[in-house]
Amino acid sequence: MSVMLYVHMASKQSLRDIIDSLESRSNLWYHLGLNSLSRNYLSHALKNRSYKIFERTFYSLLSKLQNERGFVNDKRFKFKMPVRSLDSTTISLCLSLFDWATFRKKKGGIKLHVMFNNKEQIPELLNMSNASTHDITMANSFDIVENSIYVFDKGYICFKFLEKINKNRAFFVTRTKSNTQYKIIKRQQKTREGIKADWIVSFSSYKSKDYPDQLRVVRYYDKETKKIYEFMTNNFTLSAKTIADIYKSRWDIELFFKWIKQNLKIKTFIGTSENAVKIQIWTAMIAYLLTEYIRFRSKTSFTILKTFRILSENILSHGEIFPLLMKKSPPPGKQKSSGDLQLAFGF
């Protein structure tokens, strides 16, 4: 675990890079809980130590962070319901090296499916599949939490999936497809600028039996893009403008994918087995959560990116990390001992 976190934070490129780097600083190994290390040992561990150990660690840390941090307010919305985005991202793999990850004839890949909490800015559920797996297939494996709002793009529109959310007393916000057929039952008053329509509708296609209840369709003109967007939801109480804003917040998960690909080691891999790749992805997610946890514990005002950079620069330091996360570090001799870097590996 400690070595893999070091891989992400120090951006190591290969097994040799890891070993050479750590051997040059063997006097600091106690921070990583190491006694000895070799390429063979690390290679064997990546191939044979189950990735599920790291999966369980991720969810354990997630629970710890959410329980200690409590409710997170999102200034974008006045309501308290959590907003969760569903989406996936594909990580390309060289088929000659990762022969288990067949995607296309000459291309391999693994797909990361994520349920992202927009208010807390953390991934809550993750799953991995072959890159050819449809998004809706994996979405059906996620549990739906009552009194939550789920936002997703057109790729997740399946009447049975929408009905699953509705039956679990949760809400969805998505965009309609160009071939979505519905009949207008009621035209509601347009209360805000930019709202072109606010209708109560029901599906009219032959698949409507899979979602027999009424829905709401909102048409919204976006000044920035100068386009009209049509949204679909089962929430009838929030304002039409809020429905549009909720869908706009789906961009959070896109930014999350961009962030982890730019800052964590998930585009190139130090092992080629399926287990090794999944270990590297799970430890990347742990590194993300760990950074958020340290941000919370230190009460820093720094962004997650700045916090991550500070942690990366001091990952093998035996000094305290919390003072570095403050705008003004306290003078020597007055620092508290609660922020030792060992916290990062002792959760």
Residue pairs with C-beta under 8 A, 6 or more apart in sequence:
1 54
1 57
1 283
1 286
1 345
2 32
2 33
2 34
2 345
3 18
3 22
3 32
3 34
3 37
3 42
4 54
4 279
4 280
4 283
5 283
5 286
5 287
5 290
5 315
5 344
5 345
6 12
6 18
6 22
6 32
6 315
6 316
7 18
7 265
7 270
7 280
7 283
8 264
8 265
8 283
8 284
8 287
9 287
9 308
9 311
9 312
9 315
10 21
10 312
10 315
11 265
11 312
12 18
12 21
12 265
12 270
13 268
13 270
14 270
15 39
15 42
15 43
15 270
16 39
18 42
18 270
19 37
19 38
19 39
19 42
22 29
22 32
22 34
22 37
23 37
25 316
28 316
28 317
28 318
29 35
29 37
31 316
31 317
31 318
31 341
31 342
31 345
32 316
32 345
33 345
43 271
46 270
46 271
46 273
46 275
46 276
46 279
46 280
47 271
47 273
47 275
47 276
48 275
49 275
49 279
50 275
51 275
51 278
51 279
51 282
54 278
54 279
54 282
54 283
54 286
55 282
57 282
57 286
58 126
58 282
58 285
58 286
58 289
61 286
61 289
61 290
61 293
61 347
62 122
62 124
62 289
64 293
64 347
65 122
65 289
65 292
65 293
65 296
66 120
66 122
68 296
69 120
69 296
71 80
72 119
72 120
72 121
73 119
74 83
74 118
74 119
76 245
76 249
77 83
77 119
77 242
77 245
77 246
79 238
79 242
81 147
81 148
81 149
81 171
82 117
82 118
82 119
82 120
82 145
82 148
82 149
83 117
83 118
83 119
83 148
83 149
83 151
83 246
83 249
84 115
84 116
84 117
84 118
84 124
84 145
84 148
84 149
84 150
84 151
85 115
85 116
85 118
85 150
85 151
85 152
85 249
85 250
85 252
85 253
86 113
86 114
86 115
86 116
86 135
86 139
86 142
86 150
86 151
86 152
86 156
86 253
87 113
87 114
87 116
87 135
87 152
87 153
87 250
87 253
87 254
87 257
88 111
88 112
88 113
88 114
88 135
88 138
89 111
89 112
89 114
89 257
89 261
90 103
90 109
90 110
90 111
90 112
90 131
91 109
91 110
91 111
91 112
91 131
91 266
91 267
91 281
92 107
92 108
92 109
92 131
92 267
93 101
93 103
93 108
93 109
93 110
93 269
93 277
94 108
95 101
95 102
95 103
95 106
95 107
95 108
97 272
98 108
98 269
98 272
98 274
98 277
99 108
100 273
100 274
101 108
101 109
101 110
101 130
101 131
101 274
101 277
102 108
102 130
102 132
103 109
103 130
103 131
103 132
104 132
108 131
109 130
109 131
110 128
110 129
110 130
110 131
110 277
110 281
111 128
111 129
111 130
111 131
111 133
111 138
112 126
112 127
112 128
112 281
113 126
113 127
113 128
113 129
113 135
113 138
113 139
114 123
114 125
114 126
114 253
114 256
114 257
115 123
115 124
115 125
115 126
115 142
116 122
116 123
116 124
116 252
116 253
116 256
117 123
117 124
118 151
118 249
118 250
118 252
118 253
121 252
121 256
121 292
121 304
122 288
122 289
122 292
123 256
123 285
123 288
123 289
125 142
125 143
126 282
126 285
127 138
127 141
127 142
128 278
128 281
129 137
129 138
134 155
135 155
135 156
136 155
136 156
136 157
136 158
136 161
139 152
139 156
139 161
140 161
140 164
144 150
144 164
144 165
144 168
144 170
145 168
145 170
146 168
146 169
146 170
147 169
147 170
148 170
148 171
149 170
149 171
149 172
149 173
149 235
149 246
150 165
150 170
150 171
150 172
150 173
151 172
151 173
151 174
151 246
151 247
151 249
151 250
152 172
152 174
152 250
153 174
153 175
153 250
154 174
154 175
154 176
154 177
156 174
157 174
157 176
157 177
157 180
159 203
159 207
159 208
159 210
159 211
160 210
160 211
162 172
162 211
162 234
163 210
163 211
163 213
165 171
165 172
165 234
166 172
166 211
166 213
166 234
171 233
171 234
171 235
172 232
172 233
172 234
173 231
173 232
173 233
173 235
173 243
173 246
173 247
174 231
174 232
174 233
174 247
175 229
175 230
175 231
175 232
175 247
176 182
176 217
176 230
176 231
176 232
180 203
180 205
180 232
181 203
181 204
181 205
182 201
182 202
182 203
182 204
182 215
182 217
183 201
183 202
183 204
184 199
184 200
184 201
184 217
185 199
185 200
185 201
185 202
185 214
186 199
186 200
187 197
187 198
187 199
188 198
188 199
188 200
188 240
189 198
190 196
190 197
190 198
190 240
191 198
191 239
191 240
191 241
192 239
192 240
192 241
194 220
194 221
194 222
194 223
194 241
194 244
195 218
195 219
195 220
195 221
195 240
195 241
195 244
196 219
196 220
196 221
196 228
197 217
197 218
197 219
198 216
198 217
198 218
198 219
198 240
199 216
199 217
199 218
200 214
200 215
200 216
200 236
201 214
201 215
201 216
201 217
202 208
202 212
202 213
202 214
202 215
203 211
203 215
213 234
215 232
215 233
215 234
216 232
216 233
216 234
216 235
216 236
216 243
217 230
217 231
217 232
218 230
218 231
218 232
218 233
218 240
218 243
218 244
219 228
219 229
219 230
219 231
220 228
220 229
220 230
220 231
220 240
220 241
220 243
220 244
221 227
221 228
222 228
222 229
222 244
229 244
229 247
231 243
231 244
231 247
233 243
235 243
238 246
259 304
259 305
260 266
260 284
260 285
260 288
261 267
263 305
263 308
264 284
264 287
264 288
265 280
265 284
266 280
266 281
266 284
269 276
269 277
269 280
270 276
270 280
271 277
271 279
271 280
287 308
288 304
290 344
290 347
291 304
291 307
291 308
291 311
292 304
293 347
294 307
294 311
294 321
294 325
294 343
294 344
295 302
295 304
295 307
295 325
297 322
297 339
297 343
298 321
298 322
298 325
298 326
298 339
300 307
300 325
300 326
301 327
302 310
302 325
307 325
310 321
310 324
310 325
311 321
311 344
314 321
314 324
314 341
315 341
315 344
317 341
318 340
318 341
319 341
320 335
320 336
320 337
320 339
320 340
320 341
321 339
321 340
321 341
321 343
321 344
322 336
322 338
322 339
323 329
323 330
323 335
323 339
325 339
329 335
